[in-house]
Amino acid sequence: MTIQANRREFLGHLVAAGATASVGSAASSAKGTIEENRDDSAIRVLVWDERQPAQKEAYKTFIGDRIADHLRSVGGFDVKSVCLDDPERGLSRANLDFCQVLI
């Protein structure tokens, strides 16, 4: 099923999912393969970030990592944070197959 939503509706869905879904974020931070860590009830999110050095002036790490950390803390999300410097610029077939949402 495909759902069409604008940005505001999408964010509302994220908040609702985080508030009502069972916590599956522990699986996203554990080591292992994507398949081993996958929580089928969690929304799989791939956060892509250029990780420009200027971001470190405002964030302890990078904005993409902060977004990923926040989604993990809310619960209900299986999150990966990738960047331009990762193999295949972070958008490998495995990463794209993993994600349901790309930020």
Contacts in CASP RR format, 6 or more apart in sequence:
PFRMAT RR
TARGET T0000
AUTHOR 0000-0000-0000
METHOD contacts of the structure
MODEL  1
MTIQANRREFLGHLVAAGATASVGSAASSAKGTIEENRDDSAIRVLVWDE
RQPAQKEAYKTFIGDRIADHLRSVGGFDVKSVCLDDPERGLSRANLDFCQ
VLI
3 13 0 8 1.000
5 13 0 8 1.000
14 43 0 8 1.000
14 71 0 8 1.000
14 74 0 8 1.000
14 77 0 8 1.000
15 74 0 8 1.000
17 43 0 8 1.000
17 76 0 8 1.000
17 77 0 8 1.000
18 74 0 8 1.000
18 75 0 8 1.000
18 76 0 8 1.000
18 77 0 8 1.000
19 74 0 8 1.000
21 41 0 8 1.000
21 42 0 8 1.000
21 43 0 8 1.000
21 75 0 8 1.000
21 76 0 8 1.000
22 41 0 8 1.000
22 76 0 8 1.000
23 75 0 8 1.000
23 76 0 8 1.000
24 39 0 8 1.000
24 41 0 8 1.000
24 42 0 8 1.000
24 75 0 8 1.000
24 76 0 8 1.000
24 77 0 8 1.000
24 78 0 8 1.000
25 42 0 8 1.000
25 71 0 8 1.000
25 72 0 8 1.000
25 73 0 8 1.000
25 74 0 8 1.000
25 75 0 8 1.000
25 76 0 8 1.000
25 77 0 8 1.000
25 78 0 8 1.000
25 79 0 8 1.000
27 37 0 8 1.000
27 38 0 8 1.000
27 39 0 8 1.000
27 42 0 8 1.000
27 78 0 8 1.000
28 37 0 8 1.000
28 39 0 8 1.000
28 42 0 8 1.000
28 72 0 8 1.000
28 77 0 8 1.000
28 78 0 8 1.000
28 79 0 8 1.000
28 80 0 8 1.000
29 72 0 8 1.000
30 37 0 8 1.000
34 80 0 8 1.000
34 94 0 8 1.000
34 98 0 8 1.000
37 78 0 8 1.000
38 44 0 8 1.000
38 78 0 8 1.000
38 98 0 8 1.000
39 76 0 8 1.000
39 78 0 8 1.000
41 76 0 8 1.000
42 75 0 8 1.000
42 76 0 8 1.000
42 77 0 8 1.000
42 78 0 8 1.000
43 76 0 8 1.000
43 77 0 8 1.000
43 78 0 8 1.000
43 100 0 8 1.000
43 101 0 8 1.000
44 77 0 8 1.000
44 78 0 8 1.000
44 79 0 8 1.000
44 98 0 8 1.000
44 99 0 8 1.000
44 100 0 8 1.000
44 101 0 8 1.000
45 68 0 8 1.000
45 71 0 8 1.000
45 77 0 8 1.000
45 78 0 8 1.000
45 79 0 8 1.000
45 80 0 8 1.000
45 99 0 8 1.000
45 100 0 8 1.000
45 101 0 8 1.000
45 102 0 8 1.000
45 103 0 8 1.000
46 79 0 8 1.000
46 80 0 8 1.000
46 82 0 8 1.000
46 95 0 8 1.000
46 96 0 8 1.000
46 98 0 8 1.000
46 99 0 8 1.000
46 101 0 8 1.000
46 102 0 8 1.000
46 103 0 8 1.000
47 64 0 8 1.000
47 65 0 8 1.000
47 67 0 8 1.000
47 68 0 8 1.000
47 71 0 8 1.000
47 79 0 8 1.000
47 80 0 8 1.000
47 81 0 8 1.000
47 82 0 8 1.000
47 103 0 8 1.000
48 64 0 8 1.000
48 82 0 8 1.000
48 83 0 8 1.000
48 90 0 8 1.000
48 91 0 8 1.000
48 102 0 8 1.000
48 103 0 8 1.000
49 55 0 8 1.000
49 62 0 8 1.000
49 63 0 8 1.000
49 64 0 8 1.000
49 65 0 8 1.000
49 67 0 8 1.000
49 81 0 8 1.000
49 82 0 8 1.000
49 83 0 8 1.000
49 84 0 8 1.000
50 83 0 8 1.000
50 84 0 8 1.000
51 62 0 8 1.000
51 64 0 8 1.000
51 83 0 8 1.000
51 84 0 8 1.000
51 85 0 8 1.000
55 62 0 8 1.000
55 63 0 8 1.000
56 62 0 8 1.000
59 65 0 8 1.000
59 66 0 8 1.000
60 66 0 8 1.000
62 83 0 8 1.000
64 81 0 8 1.000
64 103 0 8 1.000
65 81 0 8 1.000
67 81 0 8 1.000
67 103 0 8 1.000
68 79 0 8 1.000
68 80 0 8 1.000
68 81 0 8 1.000
71 77 0 8 1.000
71 79 0 8 1.000
72 79 0 8 1.000
80 95 0 8 1.000
80 98 0 8 1.000
80 99 0 8 1.000
82 90 0 8 1.000
82 91 0 8 1.000
82 95 0 8 1.000
83 90 0 8 1.000
84 90 0 8 1.000
86 92 0 8 1.000
88 95 0 8 1.000
96 102 0 8 1.000
END
